[in-house]
Amino acid sequence: MEKTSSAQVSVQSVPTVTQAGDREVQYDGESVSSDVAILASLGYKQEFKRAFSPVEVFGLGFSIIGVFPSIASVLVFAIPYGGPVALVWGWAICGLFLMFIAFALAELGSAAPTSGGLYYWTWTYATPRWRNVLSWIVGYSNSIGLIAGLAGVDWGCAVQVMAAVSIGTDESFVPTTGQIFGLFVALLICHGIVASLATHVIARLQGFYIAFNVLLCLVVIISLAVATPSDFRNSASFAFGGFTSLYEWPNGFAFVLSFLAPLWTIGGFDAPVHISEEASNARTAVPWAIISGVGAAGVLGWAINVALAFNMGKDMESIVSNPIGQPMATILFNSLGRNGTLAIWTVVVVAQFLMGSSSLIAASRQVFAFARDGALPFSSVIYRVNPHTQTPVNAVWASVLVALLLGLLAFAGPAANSAIFSLAVAGQYTAFAIPIMCRFLGGREWKPGPFTLGRFGLPVAIVAVAWMIFSVVIIAFPAAPTPDAEGMNYMSVVFCGWILLCLAYFYLPVYGGKHWFNGPQTTLEGARRNGTLVPVEDIQVVEGFSEKGKRA
């Protein structure tokens, strides 16, 4: 088949995709699985092994959220801004609004399941004038958001290991930032090795990850209820209505600032999108993995926070300022004693480690996809699939390197360290919001996948985007109203600097992305124009799939 562009240049041997049944289609004259054909309709050839079942797709997203380890890492952002009320009701409010984001992303993921996901959707639905630069911003924001999430997870894991050592030595050992950073680097290297394994190995691990995380949550909830001494038990009125603010913000605003804890905990739930090219029945598995992952995390997390509110005592300041440096460790120590805390904390560290490996898997797939479309420096090196493991090993280690560099922010002090957590939220919400808005504002034809919200799509999207904008503003505030240089929140500086750097690279004269980045580029065999891969919009697909040839 030949197709002529507006410049009258012929595209030779561009494959066509036609429907041939529920599970098989004809792709360029051959019968292939519908997943492979759908990916071809999006402009890409199948390069990974599709080894993830729908349950394992859920497992990756759920393990990245890592409910209890994440709560343990960010409890310091909740307790000082409301105590029990922040834990119980702050989580409930955020969990509700996060479901709107999950539904909006799930609908897009069902329509076009590709590893590039967010920036691909942005380019597809944005207006021709803005789609290149918006896709560029989303791709870079998504990449930095996922990698910052990885850095935050591994830094939290390193802190938790050191907290265990501190507990084991009766608090005589107090780790330095350098020691924590050294362990952080070691964890990154271990996760790089795990994320480089063959796809089927990574997929089979997800069942264990699911069981491990759920059992950990149940063990913590039951242990606190059974073993907490009466001195640390709280009444229902205090657990559900007690408010404690350790900073000078007005109570209402302090409560809002506590949202950073659930916002960071239930994050990275676009992970199923990034492994969609390794999943079977992706157009159904991906959206349900997103929705069920956020829903399950919301319910389990709320139950944990209620258990904490009932069993942590009333002295919030001592919980936060304990030399151990981990409020969760302090609560467990008060309830379970030294040995009980060490036992559970060891399991928490393992869960956090599993969470880090899943985070790197998702980040590396996004980096791989963005390099596949030529948007990253050294794209030709990063865009490679290891022939032995069939995984993007170079993208894995590129992600590890950037996460390591972000970890250096810890040497600038606690405020800069918290910027890593905030940057993950700001980066991912920027990447989430833009494609959702482009779908409705770009004027492009919408062709839903098997999962669709129908007429509720627009109101859900409006609530989702409004919540994300609100959240990004909130997490930019410092811990106290009158911060000094050490107490300043540097998230806005870091994130705005990142966006400006991306734009500078895009508009750089001669060498900037404006001169060569044209959005997703097809990797289908034969789809070339004068020896160069043609844009995805020039791929013609018929009978049941989006017709890229009709896109302007």
Residue pairs with C-beta under 8 A, 6 or more apart in sequence:
1 13
1 14
1 16
1 540
2 10
2 11
2 12
2 14
3 10
3 11
3 14
3 538
3 540
3 549
4 10
4 11
5 11
5 529
5 538
9 529
9 530
10 529
11 527
11 528
11 529
11 534
11 538
12 526
12 528
13 526
13 527
14 524
14 526
14 527
14 534
14 538
14 539
14 540
15 27
15 28
15 40
15 524
15 525
15 526
15 527
15 539
16 27
16 28
16 540
16 541
16 542
17 25
17 26
17 27
17 28
17 37
17 38
17 40
17 41
17 541
17 542
17 543
17 545
18 25
18 26
18 542
18 543
18 544
19 25
19 26
19 543
19 544
19 545
20 26
20 31
21 34
22 34
23 33
23 34
24 31
24 32
24 33
24 34
25 31
25 32
25 33
25 34
25 37
26 32
26 37
27 36
27 37
27 40
28 526
33 50
33 280
35 46
35 50
35 279
35 280
35 281
35 282
36 46
36 50
37 545
38 113
38 282
38 283
38 545
39 45
39 46
39 113
39 114
39 277
40 46
40 524
40 539
40 541
41 539
41 541
41 545
41 546
41 548
42 112
42 114
42 120
42 520
42 536
42 546
43 520
43 521
43 522
43 523
43 524
43 527
43 536
43 539
43 548
44 114
44 277
44 372
44 520
44 522
44 523
44 524
45 523
45 524
45 525
46 277
47 277
47 385
47 390
47 523
48 199
48 277
48 278
48 385
48 390
48 391
49 198
49 199
49 200
49 278
49 390
50 277
50 278
50 279
50 280
50 282
51 199
51 200
51 202
51 203
51 278
52 60
52 199
52 203
52 206
52 275
52 278
52 279
52 280
52 285
53 203
53 279
53 280
53 285
54 279
54 280
54 281
54 284
54 285
54 288
54 289
55 206
55 207
55 210
56 203
56 204
56 206
56 207
56 279
57 206
57 272
57 275
57 279
57 282
57 285
57 286
57 289
58 206
58 210
58 272
58 285
58 288
58 289
58 292
58 293
59 206
59 207
59 209
59 210
60 206
60 209
60 271
60 272
60 275
60 289
60 358
60 361
60 362
61 268
61 269
61 271
61 272
61 289
61 290
61 293
62 209
62 210
62 213
62 292
62 293
62 296
62 297
63 206
63 209
63 210
63 213
63 354
63 355
63 358
64 149
64 268
64 269
64 271
64 355
64 358
64 359
64 362
65 265
65 266
65 267
65 268
65 269
65 293
65 294
65 297
65 355
66 153
66 213
66 351
66 352
66 354
66 355
66 358
67 213
67 217
67 265
67 297
67 300
67 301
67 304
68 213
68 216
68 217
68 220
68 304
68 348
68 351
69 156
69 157
69 160
69 348
69 351
69 352
69 355
70 153
70 156
70 264
70 265
70 355
71 261
71 265
71 301
71 304
71 305
71 328
72 156
72 160
72 326
72 328
72 329
72 348
72 352
73 152
73 153
73 156
73 159
73 160
73 264
73 352
74 156
74 260
74 261
74 264
74 265
74 421
75 261
75 308
75 326
75 327
75 328
76 320
76 326
76 327
77 257
77 258
77 260
77 261
77 264
77 418
77 421
78 86
78 87
78 90
78 258
78 260
78 261
78 262
79 86
79 87
79 244
79 246
79 316
79 319
79 320
79 327
80 245
80 246
80 247
80 254
80 316
80 320
80 479
81 90
81 245
81 246
81 247
81 249
81 254
81 255
81 257
81 258
82 90
82 243
82 244
82 245
82 251
82 254
82 255
82 258
83 242
83 243
83 244
83 245
83 309
83 316
84 234
84 238
84 239
84 240
84 241
84 242
84 243
84 244
84 309
85 240
85 241
85 242
85 243
85 255
86 254
86 255
86 258
86 261
87 305
87 306
87 308
87 309
88 239
88 240
88 302
88 305
88 306
88 309
89 240
89 255
90 255
90 258
90 259
90 261
90 262
91 261
91 262
91 298
91 301
91 302
91 305
92 302
93 259
94 259
94 262
94 263
94 266
95 262
95 266
95 294
95 298
95 299
95 301
95 302
96 298
97 463
97 464
97 467
98 262
98 263
98 266
98 269
98 294
98 298
98 467
99 291
99 294
99 295
99 298
100 460
100 463
100 464
100 467
101 269
101 294
101 432
101 464
101 467
101 468
102 269
102 290
102 291
102 293
102 294
102 295
103 291
103 453
103 460
103 464
104 432
104 436
104 453
104 457
104 460
104 461
104 464
105 269
105 270
105 273
105 290
105 432
105 436
106 286
106 287
106 288
106 290
106 291
106 451
107 287
107 448
107 449
107 451
107 452
107 453
107 457
108 117
108 121
108 435
108 436
108 439
109 117
109 272
109 273
109 276
109 286
109 287
109 290
109 449
109 451
110 283
110 284
110 286
110 287
110 448
110 449
110 450
110 451
110 452
111 121
111 283
111 446
111 447
111 448
111 449
112 120
112 121
112 124
112 449
112 546
113 273
113 276
113 277
113 279
113 282
113 283
113 286
113 449
114 120
114 273
114 276
114 277
114 369
115 273
115 274
115 275
115 276
115 277
115 365
115 366
115 368
115 369
116 139
116 366
116 369
116 370
116 372
116 373
116 520
117 142
117 270
117 273
117 274
117 276
117 366
117 369
118 138
118 139
118 142
118 270
118 273
118 431
118 432
118 434
118 435
119 135
119 136
119 138
119 139
119 142
119 370
119 375
119 431
119 435
120 135
120 369
120 520
121 435
121 438
121 439
122 131
122 134
122 135
122 138
122 434
122 435
122 438
123 131
123 132
123 134
123 135
123 519
123 520
124 131
124 444
124 520
124 551
125 435
125 438
125 439
125 442
125 444
125 446
126 134
126 135
126 438
126 442
126 444
127 442
127 443
128 552
131 438
131 442
131 519
132 513
132 514
132 517
132 518
132 519
133 503
133 506
133 514
134 434
134 438
135 517
135 519
135 520
136 375
136 502
136 506
136 513
136 517
137 430
137 434
137 499
137 502
137 503
138 430
138 431
138 434
138 435
139 366
139 370
139 373
139 375
139 431
140 370
140 375
140 498
140 502
141 427
141 428
141 430
141 431
141 498
141 499
141 502
142 270
142 366
142 427
142 428
142 431
143 363
143 366
143 367
143 370
143 376
144 402
144 423
144 427
144 498
145 423
145 424
145 425
145 426
145 427
145 428
145 429
145 430
145 431
146 268
146 274
146 359
146 362
146 363
146 366
146 399
146 424
146 427
146 428
147 363
147 367
147 399
147 402
147 403
147 406
148 403
148 406
148 420
148 421
148 423
148 424
148 427
149 267
149 268
149 359
149 363
149 424
149 428
150 188
150 191
150 356
150 359
150 360
150 363
150 399
150 403
151 403
151 404
151 406
151 407
151 420
151 424
152 264
152 420
152 421
152 424
153 352
153 355
153 356
153 359
154 184
154 187
154 188
154 191
154 356
154 403
154 407
155 180
155 184
155 407
155 410
155 417
155 420
156 352
157 184
157 187
157 349
157 352
157 353
157 355
157 356
158 180
158 181
158 183
158 184
158 187
159 180
159 325
159 326
160 326
160 329
160 345
160 348
160 349
160 352
161 183
161 349
162 173
162 175
162 179
162 180
162 183
162 325
163 324
163 325
163 326
163 329
163 345
164 329
164 342
164 345
164 346
164 349
165 173
165 175
166 172
166 173
166 174
166 175
166 323
166 324
166 325
167 324
167 329
167 333
167 338
167 341
167 342
167 345
168 338
168 342
170 338
171 323
171 324
174 323
177 410
177 411
180 410
181 407
181 408
181 410
181 411
184 404
184 407
184 410
185 404
185 407
187 353
187 356
188 400
188 403
188 404
188 407
189 400
190 353
191 353
191 356
191 357
191 359
191 360
191 400
192 360
192 396
192 397
192 400
194 202
194 357
194 360
195 202
195 357
195 360
195 361
195 364
195 391
195 396
196 386
196 389
196 391
196 393
196 396
196 397
197 389
197 391
198 388
198 389
198 390
198 391
199 278
199 389
199 390
199 391
202 361
202 391
203 278
209 354
209 358
212 350
212 351
212 354
213 351
213 354
214 300
216 347
216 348
216 351
217 300
217 303
217 304
219 344
219 347
220 304
220 307
220 332
220 344
221 303
221 304
221 307
223 335
223 336
223 340
223 344
224 307
224 308
224 310
224 311
224 331
224 332
224 335
224 336
225 307
225 310
225 311
227 335
227 336
227 340
228 310
228 311
228 334
228 335
228 336
229 334
229 335
231 313
232 311
232 312
232 313
232 334
232 335
233 310
233 311
234 242
234 309
234 310
234 311
234 312
234 313
234 314
236 310
238 309
238 314
239 306
239 309
239 310
240 309
242 309
242 314
243 251
243 255
244 314
244 316
245 251
245 254
246 316
246 317
246 320
247 254
247 479
247 480
247 481
248 480
248 481
248 482
249 257
249 480
249 481
256 474
257 474
257 477
259 471
259 474
259 475
260 421
260 422
260 425
260 474
260 475
262 301
263 425
263 471
263 475
264 421
264 422
264 424
264 425
265 297
265 301
266 294
266 297
266 298
266 301
267 424
267 425
267 428
268 359
268 362
268 424
268 428
269 290
269 293
269 294
269 297
270 290
270 362
270 428
270 431
270 432
271 358
271 359
271 361
271 362
272 279
272 285
272 286
272 289
272 290
272 293
273 286
273 290
274 362
274 363
274 365
274 366
274 369
275 361
275 362
275 365
276 282
276 285
276 286
277 365
278 365
279 285
279 286
283 449
283 450
283 451
284 449
284 450
284 451
287 449
287 450
287 451
288 451
308 331
311 331
311 335
312 319
312 331
312 334
312 335
313 319
313 334
318 330
319 327
319 330
319 331
320 327
322 329
322 330
324 330
324 333
328 348
329 341
329 345
332 340
332 341
332 344
332 345
333 341
336 343
336 344
360 396
360 399
360 400
360 403
363 399
363 403
364 392
364 395
364 396
364 398
364 399
365 392
365 395
367 376
367 382
367 392
367 395
367 398
367 399
368 382
368 383
368 392
368 395
370 376
370 379
371 378
371 379
371 380
371 382
371 383
371 395
372 379
372 383
372 521
372 523
373 379
373 517
373 519
373 520
373 521
374 516
374 517
374 521
375 513
375 517
376 382
378 398
381 394
382 392
382 394
382 395
382 398
383 392
383 394
383 395
384 392
384 393
384 394
384 395
385 391
385 392
386 392
386 393
406 420
406 423
407 420
409 416
409 417
409 419
409 420
409 494
410 416
410 417
410 420
412 490
413 486
414 486
415 478
415 479
415 483
415 486
415 487
415 488
415 489
415 490
416 490
418 489
418 491
419 489
419 490
419 491
419 493
419 494
422 475
422 476
422 489
422 491
422 495
423 491
423 494
423 495
423 498
425 471
425 472
425 475
426 472
426 475
426 476
426 491
426 495
427 495
427 498
429 468
429 469
429 471
429 472
430 472
430 499
432 464
432 468
433 464
433 465
433 468
433 469
436 461
436 464
436 465
437 461
437 465
438 444
439 446
439 461
440 457
440 458
440 461
444 551
447 546
453 460
475 489
475 491
476 489
476 491
476 492
477 489
478 487
478 488
478 489
479 487
479 489
480 487
483 489
504 512
505 512
505 513
506 512
506 513
506 514
506 517
507 514
508 514
518 535
519 535
519 536
519 537
520 535
520 536
521 533
521 534
521 535
521 536
522 533
522 534
522 535
522 536
522 538
522 539
523 533
524 539
527 533
527 534
527 538
527 539
528 534
529 538
536 548
537 548
537 549
537 551
537 552
538 548
538 549
539 548
539 549
540 547
540 548
540 549
541 547
541 548
541 549
